[in-house]
């Protein structure tokens, strides 16, 4: 949230926010994924959106909840639009994200 409040916004600034409703990436850390404090303090789940934060900071806000929406908005996201910074929030599922990260890291190791 602090990144959105920069004093001099850059018109061409683009922020891609992956929102999986919590700190899903922390489930990948050995040991921490079995900790009793993880769900409430480390990877606390939520149903928040960055829309209000982005708009209050003067950003154009786009949201993608499906792959089709992502592809629709991505052309705007990468275009050299001038005037306002842009935040694209991609809503994903924590469990799926964890699986994708595991596959990715496994691929890198091999």
Biopython code that builds the backbone (N, CA, C, O; Angstrom):
import numpy as np
from Bio.PDB.StructureBuilder import StructureBuilder

atoms = [
    (1, "UNK", "N", (0.827, -1.186, 0.000)),
    (1, "UNK", "CA", (0.000, 0.000, 0.000)),
    (1, "UNK", "C", (0.871, 1.249, 0.000)),
    (1, "UNK", "O", (0.508, 2.259, -0.603)),
    (2, "UNK", "N", (2.009, 1.186, 0.668)),
    (2, "UNK", "CA", (2.900, 2.342, 0.683)),
    (2, "UNK", "C", (3.398, 2.694, -0.710)),
    (2, "UNK", "O", (3.609, 3.869, -1.014)),
    (3, "UNK", "N", (3.588, 1.696, -1.554)),
    (3, "UNK", "CA", (4.071, 1.950, -2.911)),
    (3, "UNK", "C", (3.083, 2.808, -3.698)),
    (3, "UNK", "O", (3.483, 3.568, -4.579)),
    (4, "UNK", "N", (1.799, 2.687, -3.382)),
    (4, "UNK", "CA", (0.793, 3.478, -4.104)),
    (4, "UNK", "C", (0.831, 4.949, -3.711)),
    (4, "UNK", "O", (0.361, 5.805, -4.459)),
    (5, "UNK", "N", (1.382, 5.242, -2.554)),
    (5, "UNK", "CA", (1.360, 6.606, -2.050)),
    (5, "UNK", "C", (2.608, 7.413, -2.353)),
    (5, "UNK", "O", (2.913, 8.367, -1.637)),
    (6, "UNK", "N", (3.338, 7.051, -3.405)),
    (6, "UNK", "CA", (4.546, 7.809, -3.716)),
    (6, "UNK", "C", (4.179, 9.262, -3.990)),
    (6, "UNK", "O", (3.127, 9.551, -4.560)),
    (7, "UNK", "N", (5.048, 10.162, -3.584)),
    (7, "UNK", "CA", (4.748, 11.588, -3.639)),
    (7, "UNK", "C", (4.551, 12.104, -5.065)),
    (7, "UNK", "O", (3.690, 12.947, -5.318)),
    (8, "UNK", "N", (5.354, 11.590, -5.982)),
    (8, "UNK", "CA", (5.260, 12.040, -7.375)),
    (8, "UNK", "C", (4.947, 10.835, -8.258)),
    (8, "UNK", "O", (5.868, 10.177, -8.743)),
    (9, "UNK", "N", (3.659, 10.532, -8.477)),
    (9, "UNK", "CA", (3.290, 9.365, -9.273)),
    (9, "UNK", "C", (3.871, 9.443, -10.687)),
    (9, "UNK", "O", (3.920, 10.514, -11.292)),
    (10, "UNK", "N", (4.295, 8.324, -11.185)),
    (10, "UNK", "CA", (4.875, 8.224, -12.520)),
    (10, "UNK", "C", (3.767, 7.802, -13.483)),
    (10, "UNK", "O", (3.197, 6.725, -13.312)),
    (11, "UNK", "N", (3.445, 8.613, -14.487)),
    (11, "UNK", "CA", (2.330, 8.287, -15.384)),
    (11, "UNK", "C", (2.422, 6.901, -16.019)),
    (11, "UNK", "O", (1.393, 6.248, -16.193)),
    (12, "UNK", "N", (3.610, 6.433, -16.368)),
    (12, "UNK", "CA", (3.761, 5.135, -17.005)),
    (12, "UNK", "C", (3.940, 3.981, -16.037)),
    (12, "UNK", "O", (4.198, 2.855, -16.462)),
    (13, "UNK", "N", (3.807, 4.239, -14.740)),
    (13, "UNK", "CA", (4.009, 3.197, -13.735)),
    (13, "UNK", "C", (2.908, 2.150, -13.836)),
    (13, "UNK", "O", (1.724, 2.475, -13.928)),
    (14, "UNK", "N", (3.319, 0.899, -13.816)),
    (14, "UNK", "CA", (2.381, -0.220, -13.842)),
    (14, "UNK", "C", (2.680, -1.126, -12.660)),
    (14, "UNK", "O", (3.835, -1.469, -12.407)),
    (15, "UNK", "N", (1.632, -1.514, -11.936)),
    (15, "UNK", "CA", (1.773, -2.446, -10.817)),
    (15, "UNK", "C", (0.874, -3.644, -11.101)),
    (15, "UNK", "O", (-0.327, -3.497, -11.329)),
    (16, "UNK", "N", (1.473, -4.825, -11.082)),
    (16, "UNK", "CA", (0.729, -6.070, -11.227)),
    (16, "UNK", "C", (0.638, -6.692, -9.840)),
    (16, "UNK", "O", (1.652, -7.092, -9.267)),
    (17, "UNK", "N", (-0.566, -6.774, -9.304)),
    (17, "UNK", "CA", (-0.795, -7.302, -7.963)),
    (17, "UNK", "C", (-1.478, -8.652, -8.074)),
    (17, "UNK", "O", (-2.576, -8.760, -8.621)),
    (18, "UNK", "N", (-0.825, -9.676, -7.555)),
    (18, "UNK", "CA", (-1.425, -11.004, -7.509)),
    (18, "UNK", "C", (-2.077, -11.162, -6.144)),
    (18, "UNK", "O", (-1.388, -11.212, -5.125)),
    (19, "UNK", "N", (-3.388, -11.240, -6.123)),
    (19, "UNK", "CA", (-4.146, -11.314, -4.876)),
    (19, "UNK", "C", (-4.769, -12.696, -4.756)),
    (19, "UNK", "O", (-5.753, -13.013, -5.424)),
    (20, "UNK", "N", (-4.168, -13.522, -3.882)),
    (20, "UNK", "CA", (-4.716, -14.858, -3.669)),
    (20, "UNK", "C", (-5.467, -14.955, -2.339)),
    (20, "UNK", "O", (-5.717, -16.049, -1.833)),
    (21, "UNK", "N", (-5.817, -13.810, -1.792)),
    (21, "UNK", "CA", (-6.604, -13.802, -0.566)),
    (21, "UNK", "C", (-5.812, -14.139, 0.677)),
    (21, "UNK", "O", (-6.395, -14.513, 1.695)),
    (22, "UNK", "N", (-4.507, -14.017, 0.620)),
    (22, "UNK", "CA", (-3.664, -14.310, 1.774)),
    (22, "UNK", "C", (-2.233, -14.552, 1.354)),
    (22, "UNK", "O", (-1.902, -14.446, 0.173)),
    (23, "UNK", "N", (-1.398, -14.869, 2.294)),
    (23, "UNK", "CA", (0.021, -15.082, 2.031)),
    (23, "UNK", "C", (0.315, -16.500, 1.586)),
    (23, "UNK", "O", (1.086, -17.205, 2.237)),
    (24, "UNK", "N", (-0.279, -16.924, 0.502)),
    (24, "UNK", "CA", (-0.139, -18.290, 0.017)),
    (24, "UNK", "C", (1.291, -18.737, -0.202)),
    (24, "UNK", "O", (1.601, -19.919, -0.052)),
    (25, "UNK", "N", (2.161, -17.815, -0.552)),
    (25, "UNK", "CA", (3.551, -18.178, -0.822)),
    (25, "UNK", "C", (4.243, -18.721, 0.432)),
    (25, "UNK", "O", (5.203, -19.485, 0.334)),
    (26, "UNK", "N", (3.761, -18.330, 1.585)),
    (26, "UNK", "CA", (4.372, -18.791, 2.828)),
    (26, "UNK", "C", (4.129, -20.282, 3.078)),
    (26, "UNK", "O", (4.829, -20.903, 3.879)),
    (27, "UNK", "N", (3.139, -20.849, 2.393)),
    (27, "UNK", "CA", (2.873, -22.282, 2.528)),
    (27, "UNK", "C", (4.006, -23.114, 1.935)),
    (27, "UNK", "O", (4.102, -24.312, 2.203)),
    (28, "UNK", "N", (4.849, -22.497, 1.146)),
    (28, "UNK", "CA", (5.960, -23.208, 0.510)),
    (28, "UNK", "C", (7.167, -23.370, 1.422)),
    (28, "UNK", "O", (8.048, -24.183, 1.141)),
    (29, "UNK", "N", (7.219, -22.617, 2.496)),
    (29, "UNK", "CA", (8.388, -22.650, 3.367)),
    (29, "UNK", "C", (8.328, -23.863, 4.295)),
    (29, "UNK", "O", (7.401, -23.991, 5.095)),
    (30, "UNK", "N", (9.314, -24.748, 4.188)),
    (30, "UNK", "CA", (9.314, -25.953, 5.026)),
    (30, "UNK", "C", (9.240, -25.601, 6.517)),
    (30, "UNK", "O", (9.958, -24.727, 7.003)),
    (31, "UNK", "N", (8.373, -26.290, 7.208)),
    (31, "UNK", "CA", (8.208, -26.054, 8.643)),
    (31, "UNK", "C", (7.133, -25.022, 8.918)),
    (31, "UNK", "O", (6.224, -25.258, 9.714)),
    (32, "UNK", "N", (7.235, -23.884, 8.264)),
    (32, "UNK", "CA", (6.246, -22.830, 8.488)),
    (32, "UNK", "C", (4.867, -23.289, 8.035)),
    (32, "UNK", "O", (3.850, -22.917, 8.622)),
    (33, "UNK", "N", (4.847, -24.105, 6.982)),
    (33, "UNK", "CA", (3.555, -24.586, 6.482)),
    (33, "UNK", "C", (2.828, -25.480, 7.490)),
    (33, "UNK", "O", (1.644, -25.766, 7.313)),
    (34, "UNK", "N", (3.516, -25.921, 8.538)),
    (34, "UNK", "CA", (2.880, -26.740, 9.586)),
    (34, "UNK", "C", (2.705, -25.979, 10.900)),
    (34, "UNK", "O", (2.260, -26.552, 11.895)),
    (35, "UNK", "N", (3.046, -24.717, 10.907)),
    (35, "UNK", "CA", (2.971, -23.931, 12.130)),
    (35, "UNK", "C", (1.528, -23.558, 12.458)),
    (35, "UNK", "O", (0.742, -23.217, 11.574)),
    (36, "UNK", "N", (1.198, -23.628, 13.742)),
    (36, "UNK", "CA", (-0.167, -23.273, 14.166)),
    (36, "UNK", "C", (-0.442, -21.774, 14.067)),
    (36, "UNK", "O", (-1.603, -21.366, 14.034)),
    (37, "UNK", "N", (0.594, -20.954, 14.021)),
    (37, "UNK", "CA", (0.388, -19.504, 13.926)),
    (37, "UNK", "C", (0.292, -19.020, 12.473)),
    (37, "UNK", "O", (-0.070, -17.871, 12.217)),
    (38, "UNK", "N", (0.616, -19.894, 11.544)),
    (38, "UNK", "CA", (0.629, -19.468, 10.146)),
    (38, "UNK", "C", (-0.709, -18.942, 9.633)),
    (38, "UNK", "O", (-0.738, -17.865, 9.038)),
    (39, "UNK", "N", (-1.805, -19.645, 9.836)),
    (39, "UNK", "CA", (-3.069, -19.165, 9.266)),
    (39, "UNK", "C", (-3.513, -17.784, 9.763)),
    (39, "UNK", "O", (-4.057, -17.003, 8.983)),
    (40, "UNK", "N", (-3.298, -17.478, 11.013)),
    (40, "UNK", "CA", (-3.797, -16.225, 11.564)),
    (40, "UNK", "C", (-2.833, -15.063, 11.536)),
    (40, "UNK", "O", (-3.252, -13.906, 11.566)),
    (41, "UNK", "N", (-1.528, -15.359, 11.478)),
    (41, "UNK", "CA", (-0.546, -14.284, 11.598)),
    (41, "UNK", "C", (0.387, -14.129, 10.405)),
    (41, "UNK", "O", (0.812, -13.015, 10.100)),
    (42, "UNK", "N", (0.707, -15.206, 9.735)),
    (42, "UNK", "CA", (1.662, -15.133, 8.629)),
    (42, "UNK", "C", (0.936, -15.073, 7.291)),
    (42, "UNK", "O", (1.199, -14.187, 6.478)),
    (43, "UNK", "N", (0.039, -15.998, 7.065)),
    (43, "UNK", "CA", (-0.680, -16.072, 5.795)),
    (43, "UNK", "C", (-2.172, -15.842, 6.036)),
    (43, "UNK", "O", (-3.008, -16.603, 5.550)),
    (44, "UNK", "N", (-2.495, -14.810, 6.773)),
    (44, "UNK", "CA", (-3.879, -14.528, 7.142)),
    (44, "UNK", "C", (-4.747, -14.333, 5.900)),
    (44, "UNK", "O", (-4.434, -13.516, 5.033)),
    (45, "UNK", "N", (-5.822, -15.082, 5.826)),
    (45, "UNK", "CA", (-6.704, -14.969, 4.664)),
    (45, "UNK", "C", (-7.562, -13.711, 4.766)),
    (45, "UNK", "O", (-7.818, -13.191, 5.852)),
    (46, "UNK", "N", (-7.991, -13.246, 3.611)),
    (46, "UNK", "CA", (-8.821, -12.039, 3.538)),
    (46, "UNK", "C", (-9.630, -12.044, 2.253)),
    (46, "UNK", "O", (-9.406, -12.868, 1.366)),
    (47, "UNK", "N", (-10.551, -11.137, 2.164)),
    (47, "UNK", "CA", (-11.365, -10.958, 0.955)),
    (47, "UNK", "C", (-11.252, -9.510, 0.488)),
    (47, "UNK", "O", (-12.215, -8.938, -0.023)),
    (48, "UNK", "N", (-10.088, -8.931, 0.664)),
    (48, "UNK", "CA", (-9.886, -7.518, 0.326)),
    (48, "UNK", "C", (-9.546, -7.335, -1.141)),
    (48, "UNK", "O", (-9.053, -8.244, -1.808)),
    (49, "UNK", "N", (-9.821, -6.140, -1.618)),
    (49, "UNK", "CA", (-9.477, -5.741, -2.972)),
    (49, "UNK", "C", (-8.636, -4.477, -2.891)),
    (49, "UNK", "O", (-8.780, -3.689, -1.956)),
    (50, "UNK", "N", (-7.779, -4.287, -3.848)),
    (50, "UNK", "CA", (-6.929, -3.093, -3.885)),
    (50, "UNK", "C", (-7.601, -1.932, -4.609)),
    (50, "UNK", "O", (-7.003, -0.864, -4.750)),
    (51, "UNK", "N", (-8.820, -2.123, -5.065)),
    (51, "UNK", "CA", (-9.493, -1.096, -5.864)),
    (51, "UNK", "C", (-9.541, 0.257, -5.154)),
    (51, "UNK", "O", (-9.125, 1.264, -5.728)),
    (52, "UNK", "N", (-10.028, 0.298, -3.946)),
    (52, "UNK", "CA", (-10.142, 1.564, -3.214)),
    (52, "UNK", "C", (-8.787, 2.210, -2.979)),
    (52, "UNK", "O", (-8.640, 3.425, -3.115)),
    (53, "UNK", "N", (-7.793, 1.393, -2.625)),
    (53, "UNK", "CA", (-6.448, 1.921, -2.404)),
    (53, "UNK", "C", (-5.903, 2.535, -3.681)),
    (53, "UNK", "O", (-5.366, 3.643, -3.674)),
    (54, "UNK", "N", (-6.048, 1.801, -4.776)),
    (54, "UNK", "CA", (-5.508, 2.274, -6.055)),
    (54, "UNK", "C", (-6.190, 3.563, -6.501)),
    (54, "UNK", "O", (-5.525, 4.533, -6.863)),
    (55, "UNK", "N", (-7.504, 3.567, -6.472)),
    (55, "UNK", "CA", (-8.234, 4.748, -6.936)),
    (55, "UNK", "C", (-7.994, 5.954, -6.031)),
    (55, "UNK", "O", (-7.912, 7.082, -6.517)),
    (56, "UNK", "N", (-7.883, 5.732, -4.730)),
    (56, "UNK", "CA", (-7.645, 6.867, -3.827)),
    (56, "UNK", "C", (-6.254, 7.466, -4.038)),
    (56, "UNK", "O", (-6.021, 8.628, -3.704)),
    (57, "UNK", "N", (-5.338, 6.682, -4.587)),
    (57, "UNK", "CA", (-3.984, 7.175, -4.863)),
    (57, "UNK", "C", (-3.858, 7.717, -6.288)),
    (57, "UNK", "O", (-2.768, 8.114, -6.701)),
    (58, "UNK", "N", (-4.960, 7.738, -7.042)),
    (58, "UNK", "CA", (-4.943, 8.287, -8.390)),
    (58, "UNK", "C", (-4.549, 7.306, -9.483)),
    (58, "UNK", "O", (-4.228, 7.717, -10.599)),
    (59, "UNK", "N", (-4.569, 6.019, -9.178)),
    (59, "UNK", "CA", (-4.245, 5.002, -10.172)),
    (59, "UNK", "C", (-5.490, 4.590, -10.938)),
    (59, "UNK", "O", (-6.593, 4.601, -10.391)),
    (60, "UNK", "N", (-5.321, 4.231, -12.186)),
    (60, "UNK", "CA", (-6.385, 3.560, -12.921)),
    (60, "UNK", "C", (-6.363, 2.117, -12.434)),
    (60, "UNK", "O", (-5.289, 1.529, -12.306)),
    (61, "UNK", "N", (-7.517, 1.545, -12.163)),
    (61, "UNK", "CA", (-7.603, 0.208, -11.582)),
    (61, "UNK", "C", (-8.262, -0.751, -12.560)),
    (61, "UNK", "O", (-9.308, -0.450, -13.135)),
    (62, "UNK", "N", (-7.640, -1.907, -12.742)),
    (62, "UNK", "CA", (-8.217, -2.988, -13.535)),
    (62, "UNK", "C", (-8.173, -4.256, -12.692)),
    (62, "UNK", "O", (-7.260, -4.448, -11.889)),
    (63, "UNK", "N", (-9.170, -5.123, -12.881)),
    (63, "UNK", "CA", (-9.229, -6.365, -12.121)),
    (63, "UNK", "C", (-9.471, -7.531, -13.061)),
    (63, "UNK", "O", (-10.282, -7.445, -13.983)),
    (64, "UNK", "N", (-8.760, -8.621, -12.820)),
    (64, "UNK", "CA", (-8.965, -9.841, -13.597)),
    (64, "UNK", "C", (-9.210, -10.997, -12.643)),
    (64, "UNK", "O", (-8.399, -11.271, -11.759)),
    (65, "UNK", "N", (-10.338, -11.672, -12.833)),
    (65, "UNK", "CA", (-10.645, -12.846, -12.020)),
    (65, "UNK", "C", (-10.649, -14.117, -12.868)),
    (65, "UNK", "O", (-10.751, -15.224, -12.340)),
    (66, "UNK", "N", (-10.538, -13.946, -14.185)),
    (66, "UNK", "CA", (-10.466, -15.098, -15.090)),
    (66, "UNK", "C", (-9.295, -14.882, -16.046)),
    (66, "UNK", "O", (-8.781, -13.772, -16.185)),
    (67, "UNK", "N", (-8.894, -15.949, -16.691)),
    (67, "UNK", "CA", (-7.800, -15.841, -17.660)),
    (67, "UNK", "C", (-8.196, -14.930, -18.815)),
    (67, "UNK", "O", (-7.369, -14.168, -19.315)),
    (68, "UNK", "N", (-9.444, -15.002, -19.240)),
    (68, "UNK", "CA", (-9.925, -14.146, -20.331)),
    (68, "UNK", "C", (-9.848, -12.667, -19.940)),
    (68, "UNK", "O", (-9.420, -11.834, -20.739)),
    (69, "UNK", "N", (-10.264, -12.340, -18.711)),
    (69, "UNK", "CA", (-10.175, -10.955, -18.244)),
    (69, "UNK", "C", (-8.718, -10.498, -18.179)),
    (69, "UNK", "O", (-8.401, -9.357, -18.516)),
    (70, "UNK", "N", (-7.838, -11.399, -17.742)),
    (70, "UNK", "CA", (-6.417, -11.050, -17.694)),
    (70, "UNK", "C", (-5.918, -10.669, -19.082)),
    (70, "UNK", "O", (-5.265, -9.639, -19.249)),
    (71, "UNK", "N", (-6.224, -11.498, -20.075)),
    (71, "UNK", "CA", (-5.761, -11.209, -21.442)),
    (71, "UNK", "C", (-6.380, -9.918, -21.980)),
    (71, "UNK", "O", (-5.724, -9.169, -22.704)),
    (72, "UNK", "N", (-7.630, -9.660, -21.631)),
    (72, "UNK", "CA", (-8.286, -8.422, -22.061)),
    (72, "UNK", "C", (-7.586, -7.205, -21.470)),
    (72, "UNK", "O", (-7.332, -6.232, -22.180)),
    (73, "UNK", "N", (-7.275, -7.250, -20.188)),
    (73, "UNK", "CA", (-6.667, -6.102, -19.506)),
    (73, "UNK", "C", (-5.168, -5.974, -19.733)),
    (73, "UNK", "O", (-4.612, -4.885, -19.592)),
    (74, "UNK", "N", (-4.507, -7.076, -20.083)),
    (74, "UNK", "CA", (-3.051, -7.031, -20.188)),
    (74, "UNK", "C", (-2.588, -6.087, -21.296)),
    (74, "UNK", "O", (-1.541, -5.453, -21.162)),
    (75, "UNK", "N", (-3.340, -5.983, -22.379)),
    (75, "UNK", "CA", (-2.940, -5.052, -23.446)),
    (75, "UNK", "C", (-2.958, -3.612, -22.941)),
    (75, "UNK", "O", (-2.082, -2.826, -23.301)),
    (76, "UNK", "N", (-3.933, -3.255, -22.119)),
    (76, "UNK", "CA", (-3.955, -1.923, -21.512)),
    (76, "UNK", "C", (-2.803, -1.772, -20.527)),
    (76, "UNK", "O", (-2.189, -0.710, -20.426)),
    (77, "UNK", "N", (-2.519, -2.850, -19.805)),
    (77, "UNK", "CA", (-1.473, -2.822, -18.787)),
    (77, "UNK", "C", (-0.101, -2.525, -19.396)),
    (77, "UNK", "O", (0.684, -1.778, -18.812)),
    (78, "UNK", "N", (0.189, -3.096, -20.547)),
    (78, "UNK", "CA", (1.514, -2.907, -21.147)),
    (78, "UNK", "C", (1.573, -1.756, -22.147)),
    (78, "UNK", "O", (2.647, -1.432, -22.653)),
    (79, "UNK", "N", (0.441, -1.142, -22.434)),
    (79, "UNK", "CA", (0.453, -0.030, -23.393)),
    (79, "UNK", "C", (1.127, 1.196, -22.775)),
    (79, "UNK", "O", (1.079, 1.391, -21.560)),
    (80, "UNK", "N", (1.750, 2.012, -23.609)),
    (80, "UNK", "CA", (2.451, 3.202, -23.092)),
    (80, "UNK", "C", (1.497, 4.364, -22.811)),
    (80, "UNK", "O", (1.781, 5.511, -23.157)),
    (81, "UNK", "N", (0.370, 4.053, -22.184)),
    (81, "UNK", "CA", (-0.624, 5.069, -21.838)),
    (81, "UNK", "C", (0.025, 6.169, -20.998)),
    (81, "UNK", "O", (0.876, 5.895, -20.151)),
    (82, "UNK", "N", (-0.377, 7.390, -21.237)),
    (82, "UNK", "CA", (0.160, 8.492, -20.438)),
    (82, "UNK", "C", (-0.935, 9.075, -19.560)),
    (82, "UNK", "O", (-2.122, 8.861, -19.803)),
    (83, "UNK", "N", (-0.535, 9.792, -18.565)),
    (83, "UNK", "CA", (-1.513, 10.476, -17.727)),
    (83, "UNK", "C", (-1.678, 9.908, -16.341)),
    (83, "UNK", "O", (-1.608, 10.645, -15.358)),
    (84, "UNK", "N", (-1.899, 8.602, -16.243)),
    (84, "UNK", "CA", (-2.100, 8.030, -14.913)),
    (84, "UNK", "C", (-1.373, 6.695, -14.770)),
    (84, "UNK", "O", (-1.257, 5.940, -15.735)),
    (85, "UNK", "N", (-0.885, 6.406, -13.561)),
    (85, "UNK", "CA", (-0.341, 5.075, -13.312)),
    (85, "UNK", "C", (-1.489, 4.067, -13.276)),
    (85, "UNK", "O", (-2.649, 4.450, -13.124)),
    (86, "UNK", "N", (-1.168, 2.791, -13.415)),
    (86, "UNK", "CA", (-2.197, 1.761, -13.517)),
    (86, "UNK", "C", (-1.860, 0.580, -12.612)),
    (86, "UNK", "O", (-0.702, 0.174, -12.516)),
    (87, "UNK", "N", (-2.869, 0.035, -11.955)),
    (87, "UNK", "CA", (-2.713, -1.162, -11.139)),
    (87, "UNK", "C", (-3.649, -2.230, -11.683)),
    (87, "UNK", "O", (-4.856, -2.012, -11.789)),
    (88, "UNK", "N", (-3.090, -3.381, -12.026)),
    (88, "UNK", "CA", (-3.881, -4.527, -12.466)),
    (88, "UNK", "C", (-3.844, -5.561, -11.347)),
    (88, "UNK", "O", (-2.796, -6.127, -11.039)),
    (89, "UNK", "N", (-5.000, -5.793, -10.751)),
    (89, "UNK", "CA", (-5.115, -6.784, -9.683)),
    (89, "UNK", "C", (-5.642, -8.087, -10.277)),
    (89, "UNK", "O", (-6.739, -8.128, -10.834)),
    (90, "UNK", "N", (-4.850, -9.144, -10.153)),
    (90, "UNK", "CA", (-5.238, -10.454, -10.657)),
    (90, "UNK", "C", (-5.597, -11.313, -9.454)),
    (90, "UNK", "O", (-4.753, -11.603, -8.606)),
    (91, "UNK", "N", (-6.844, -11.709, -9.393)),
    (91, "UNK", "CA", (-7.317, -12.526, -8.270)),
    (91, "UNK", "C", (-7.110, -13.994, -8.619)),
    (91, "UNK", "O", (-7.585, -14.487, -9.641)),
    (92, "UNK", "N", (-6.384, -14.673, -7.736)),
    (92, "UNK", "CA", (-6.046, -16.072, -7.948)),
    (92, "UNK", "C", (-6.460, -16.881, -6.732)),
    (92, "UNK", "O", (-7.004, -16.337, -5.771)),
    (93, "UNK", "N", (-6.202, -18.183, -6.775)),
    (93, "UNK", "CA", (-6.519, -19.064, -5.654)),
    (93, "UNK", "C", (-5.224, -19.491, -4.983)),
    (93, "UNK", "O", (-4.292, -19.930, -5.658)),
    (94, "UNK", "N", (-5.156, -19.369, -3.671)),
    (94, "UNK", "CA", (-3.938, -19.656, -2.914)),
    (94, "UNK", "C", (-3.435, -21.077, -3.150)),
    (94, "UNK", "O", (-2.236, -21.282, -3.343)),
    (95, "UNK", "N", (-4.331, -22.055, -3.139)),
    (95, "UNK", "CA", (-3.906, -23.440, -3.330)),
    (95, "UNK", "C", (-3.294, -23.652, -4.701)),
    (95, "UNK", "O", (-2.261, -24.308, -4.839)),
    (96, "UNK", "N", (-3.939, -23.091, -5.711)),
    (96, "UNK", "CA", (-3.423, -23.218, -7.085)),
    (96, "UNK", "C", (-2.086, -22.503, -7.209)),
    (96, "UNK", "O", (-1.166, -23.020, -7.842)),
    (97, "UNK", "N", (-1.967, -21.329, -6.616)),
    (97, "UNK", "CA", (-0.694, -20.593, -6.651)),
    (97, "UNK", "C", (0.425, -21.424, -6.058)),
    (97, "UNK", "O", (1.523, -21.483, -6.612)),
    (98, "UNK", "N", (0.150, -22.063, -4.937)),
    (98, "UNK", "CA", (1.146, -22.888, -4.274)),
    (98, "UNK", "C", (1.598, -24.021, -5.189)),
    (98, "UNK", "O", (2.792, -24.301, -5.289)),
    (99, "UNK", "N", (0.655, -24.669, -5.851)),
    (99, "UNK", "CA", (0.984, -25.754, -6.784)),
    (99, "UNK", "C", (1.829, -25.249, -7.949)),
    (99, "UNK", "O", (2.788, -25.906, -8.354)),
    (100, "UNK", "N", (1.475, -24.087, -8.486)),
    (100, "UNK", "CA", (2.222, -23.518, -9.611)),
    (100, "UNK", "C", (3.643, -23.174, -9.189)),
    (100, "UNK", "O", (4.592, -23.457, -9.921)),
    (101, "UNK", "N", (3.801, -22.563, -8.008)),
    (101, "UNK", "CA", (5.142, -22.242, -7.510)),
    (101, "UNK", "C", (5.969, -23.516, -7.332)),
    (101, "UNK", "O", (7.145, -23.543, -7.697)),
    (102, "UNK", "N", (5.376, -24.561, -6.781)),
    (102, "UNK", "CA", (6.095, -25.820, -6.584)),
    (102, "UNK", "C", (6.553, -26.399, -7.921)),
    (102, "UNK", "O", (7.688, -26.858, -8.050)),
    (103, "UNK", "N", (5.660, -26.375, -8.918)),
    (103, "UNK", "CA", (6.015, -26.860, -10.254)),
    (103, "UNK", "C", (7.148, -26.031, -10.846)),
    (103, "UNK", "O", (8.079, -26.572, -11.444)),
    (104, "UNK", "N", (7.064, -24.727, -10.676)),
    (104, "UNK", "CA", (8.080, -23.820, -11.199)),
    (104, "UNK", "C", (9.444, -24.089, -10.571)),
    (104, "UNK", "O", (10.442, -24.212, -11.281)),
    (105, "UNK", "N", (9.488, -24.182, -9.248)),
    (105, "UNK", "CA", (10.758, -24.430, -8.565)),
    (105, "UNK", "C", (11.316, -25.805, -8.911)),
    (105, "UNK", "O", (12.529, -25.969, -9.045)),
    (106, "UNK", "N", (10.433, -26.796, -9.056)),
    (106, "UNK", "CA", (10.873, -28.137, -9.455)),
    (106, "UNK", "C", (11.483, -28.096, -10.855)),
    (106, "UNK", "O", (12.501, -28.738, -11.113)),
    (107, "UNK", "N", (10.863, -27.344, -11.750)),
    (107, "UNK", "CA", (11.368, -27.196, -13.119)),
    (107, "UNK", "C", (12.739, -26.531, -13.142)),
    (107, "UNK", "O", (13.608, -26.929, -13.917)),
    (108, "UNK", "N", (12.938, -25.528, -12.303)),
    (108, "UNK", "CA", (14.224, -24.819, -12.243)),
    (108, "UNK", "C", (15.321, -25.762, -11.752)),
    (108, "UNK", "O", (16.442, -25.738, -12.262)),
    (109, "UNK", "N", (14.998, -26.583, -10.770)),
    (109, "UNK", "CA", (16.003, -27.496, -10.202)),
    (109, "UNK", "C", (16.435, -28.567, -11.209)),
    (109, "UNK", "O", (17.576, -29.027, -11.178)),
    (110, "UNK", "N", (15.523, -28.959, -12.097)),
    (110, "UNK", "CA", (15.865, -30.044, -13.034)),
    (110, "UNK", "C", (16.474, -29.580, -14.319)),
    (110, "UNK", "O", (16.801, -30.399, -15.178)),
]
sb = StructureBuilder()
sb.init_structure("model")
sb.init_model(0)
sb.init_chain("A")
sb.init_seg("    ")
for serial, (resi, resn, name, xyz) in enumerate(atoms, 1):
    if name == "N":
        sb.init_residue(resn, " ", resi, " ")
    sb.init_atom(name, np.array(xyz, "f"), 0.0, 1.0, " ", f" {name:<3s}", serial, name[0])
structure = sb.get_structure()
